[in-house]
Amino acid sequence: MEQDRDCVVLYWRPMCTYCLKLWVKLRFARLPYRAVNIWRDPDAAAFVRSVADGNETVPTVTVAGHPLVNPSLRRLRAAVREHAPHLLA
């Protein structure tokens, strides 16, 4: 999606503590993001499986179309600096 070039996309699912932790860190980092629940979006779940060796590993994040599986905030910020520096405040 073209709109995904303008934000970080966080693929998550309910009850995932790792997702919640990253979600909170994203909010404090003030990075624009869009959250996608893979249990409600079969295409999103298929995308996650395609970049996570067939698993529905969440959180999975994309930065300007570049996927990161279960990234730390440090790794996520590095990807933003490299692929989408316009997202930095």
N, C-alpha and C positions, 0 to 999 in steps of 0.2 A: 504494500500500500504506500502511496506517495506520502500520506500524512505521517508514516512511521519514520520518515527522514527527519522530521522535526521534533522527535522525542525518543526517549528510551521506551522500549516495550518490555514489560515485565509479564512473563507467562507464569501463572501461579495456580494453585488449587486450594480449596478450603482445608483447614486443619494442618497446613504445612507451616511449622514453626520457622523453618529457614526462609520461607517466603515472607512471613510476617517481619522477621528481622531485617531482611533486605528492603522491604517496603518502608519501614520506619527510617532506615538509613537514607533511602532515596528522598524521602520527604525532608529530612534535616539537611541533606546536601543541596536541596532546592533545584534538583534536576527535573525538567519536565518529563513526565512519563505517562504511559497508558498501560493500565493493567488488564490482562486478558485471562479469564478463568478457563483453564483447559478442560474442566469438567462440563462446561456449558458450550464450548466451541470445539466441535470435532476437528475442524481444519487446524485450529491452534494446537490441539493435542497431536495431530499428525505431524505438524511442523516440529514440535518439540522432539518427538520420536526420531525425526529425520536428522536432527543435529545432536542427539544424545544416545547414539548407538542403539536405537530401537526402544529406549526406555522413556518413560514420561518423567524425567528428572526435572524437578523444579526447585528453586526458581531457575528459569532459563530467561535470558535477557537478550534483546537485540539492540545494537547501537548502529544506526544508519545501515541496517540490514546485516550487520556482522553479529553472529550468535555467540553468546557466552553461556556456558552451562554452570550453574551454581557459582557465580562469581563473587569474589569479595568486593567490597566497595572500592578498594584501591585498584583492583583490576578493572572494574567498571569505569572508574574515573579515567584510567589510562586509555581505555577504549574510546571514551568520549573525546579526550584530548586528541587522539589520533584520527578518529573517523567523523566526529561531529563537534568540533571545537566551538561552533556557534551556540551550542547548548549550555556552555559554561556561563555562569552569572558574572 
